[in-house]
Amino acid sequence: MPTILLAFGLRFYFYSDEHQPVHVHVENADGRAKFLLDSTVELMKNEGMKPKDLKKAQTLCETFQEEFIQKWHEHIDENQ
């Protein structure tokens, strides 16, 4: 499960056996979440992350959306 970004106590990653749609997992000390990386970034799931951390995670997903998508395809395509 490669980590693609560490920032503000948040770890962004995906699993090696991921599936469509393109998304990223985020975790911190409080919990974890999953964001869809499509034409817009959308929260798909939250398990315990505080609203302020979700907002920070979403902002980072939006900022790095193209890079996350590229890394997702590089890793997933390589492992299929």
C-alpha positions in Angstrom: 0.0 0.0 0.0 2.1 2.9 -1.3 2.0 6.2 0.5 1.7 9.0 -2.0 1.7 12.0 0.4 2.3 12.8 4.0 1.1 16.3 5.1 -0.4 17.9 8.2 -0.6 14.5 10.0 -2.5 13.0 7.1 -1.3 10.0 5.1 -2.7 9.6 1.6 -2.4 6.1 0.1 -4.0 3.4 -2.0 -3.9 -0.3 -2.0 -2.1 -2.4 -4.6 -5.2 -4.3 -5.6 -7.4 -1.2 -6.1 -10.5 -1.1 -8.3 -12.3 1.6 -10.2 -13.3 4.3 -9.7 -10.0 6.1 -9.1 -9.9 7.1 -5.4 -7.5 7.7 -2.6 -7.5 6.7 1.1 -6.5 9.1 3.8 -5.8 8.4 7.5 -4.7 10.2 10.6 -4.7 9.5 14.3 -8.5 9.9 14.6 -9.7 7.8 11.7 -9.7 7.4 7.9 -11.6 8.4 4.8 -11.8 7.8 1.1 -12.1 10.4 -1.6 -13.2 9.9 -5.2 -10.8 11.5 -7.7 -13.1 12.2 -10.7 -13.9 15.4 -12.4 -14.5 16.7 -8.9 -13.1 15.4 -5.6 -15.8 13.9 -3.5 -15.9 12.3 0.0 -16.9 8.6 -0.4 -16.5 7.4 3.1 -15.5 8.7 6.6 -14.6 6.6 9.5 -13.9 8.9 12.5 -12.0 11.8 10.9 -12.9 15.2 12.3 -14.6 17.7 9.9 -11.5 20.0 10.0 -9.3 17.2 9.0 -11.7 16.1 6.2 -11.7 19.6 4.9 -7.9 19.7 4.9 -7.8 16.3 3.2 -10.2 17.3 0.5 -8.2 20.5 -0.2 -5.0 18.5 -0.6 -6.8 16.0 -2.8 -8.0 18.9 -5.0 -4.5 20.4 -5.1 -2.8 17.2 -6.0 -5.6 15.5 -7.9 -3.8 15.1 -11.2 -0.7 13.7 -9.5 -2.8 11.3 -7.4 -4.6 10.1 -10.5 -1.3 9.6 -12.4 0.3 7.7 -9.5 -2.9 5.6 -9.1 -2.7 4.5 -12.8 1.0 3.9 -12.7 0.8 1.7 -9.7 -2.4 -0.1 -10.5 -1.6 -0.7 -14.2 1.8 -2.0 -13.1 0.3 -4.5 -10.7 -2.4 -5.9 -12.9 
